[in-house]
Amino acid sequence: LLAAYWFVPSGPDYMVLDFIILIGLGAAIYGPVMMVGLYAMELVPKAAAGAASGLTGTFSYVGGATIATLVIGIVIDNFGWG
């Protein structure tokens, strides 16, 4: 899907195709992300499902924000911005 999006010509004639590809990319990204939380709740007993979901969400947001900030900082330091 990413390659398809890359090779679609730009312009108003291709806007619908762009939207379809972007919707597919969003579904391909969000599907596995949603399944991680679901899988965490399936692994623990019923009484701990909320805690498992909360911990999974906390670590994904904190870890994602930290890693994204670190990677963006490295890119800016090494390659400049813009």
PyMOL commands that set and color helices and strands:
alter all, ss='L'
color gray80, all
select helices_A, chain A and resi 2-7+12-43+46-79
alter helices_A, ss='H'
color red, helices_A
deselect
rebuild
show_as cartoon
